[in-house]
Amino acid sequence: MNKFGLNKENFATKKEYLMEYNRLQQAEYRNTDHAKNYNREYQKKWREENKEYRKEYARMYSKTDKFKAAKSIYAKTDKSKEAQRKYQQTDAVKERKRKWAQSEYGRKIRNASHAKRRAAKLQRTPSWSETDVIKQFYLNCPKGMHVDHIIPLQGKNVSGLHVVENLRYLTPEENRRKYNKYETT
């Protein structure tokens, strides 16, 4: 009997006995701190030496149908959405967005977006609308609330008018969740 409790008589051949003994010996070694540290250091060194190979491999793998299918499935999960939301709230992302918004290109994009919104609002404001009542509706908006168009001005399937009957107050969270969708209730 040896240190692993193996008995040669329990095996049909000496080869089977040695294979099992070696397997147990390797498993025992893998669990030692020395082996774990060596493996960690080896992997770190290999990653450093093969940066270009790893980049190329990742680039090629990202083009495979298998990767695209897995990515598509993951993107639809709640775990993915939660991870994306947490990532967007990190200080690094907020700082990068702030810098981009202050850059010349960012200002141009923002100005173009605002101009598009103003034009859409003007196009969807009929001549018979009561602009004074609309202004008063905006001025009477409770603190911490947003003015929302029930039927969005730039919806995908339907577009509403900029009239008082199409306005309501929503919390910021509800308004961001609704975005430019028309929700029937």
C-alpha positions, 0 to 999 in steps of 0.5 A: 500500500502507498501514500494514496491508499492504492494497492497493486493487487486491486489493479489488473496491470501494473500500467493501470496502477501507475497511471492512477498513482501518477494522476493522484500525484499530479492532483496533489502537486497541483493543489500546493501553493508552489504549483499555484504560484508557478502556474500563475507566474507562467500564465502571466509571463505567457500573456506578456510574451504573446500579446499580439497573438492574443489580440489576433486570436480575439479579433478572429474569434470575434468574427465567428458565428459561434461568438456572434450567436453567444454575444446576441444571446447574452445581450438579451439577458438581464445580467448583460443589461445590469452589467451595462448599466453599472459600467455606464455609471462608473466615474471613468465613463462619466468623465469620458462622456463629459470630455467628449461633450465638451470637445468640439466634435461633441458640441457639434453633435449635441447642437445637431441633435438639439436642432433636429429636436427643435425642428421636429417640435416646430413641424409638429406644432399646428397653427391652431395650438395654444402656445401660451397654454403649452408654455404655462404647462411647462412652467407649472411642471412640479420640481423633480418631474419631466414634461413628456409627450404621450405620443412622442414627437419622433416615434418610430411607428407613430408621431404626435403633435406638440399640443397640451392634450399630448403633454403630461408630467412623468418622473425622470425614471419613467420618462427615460424608460419610455424614451420615444415609444408610444405606450398604450395603457 
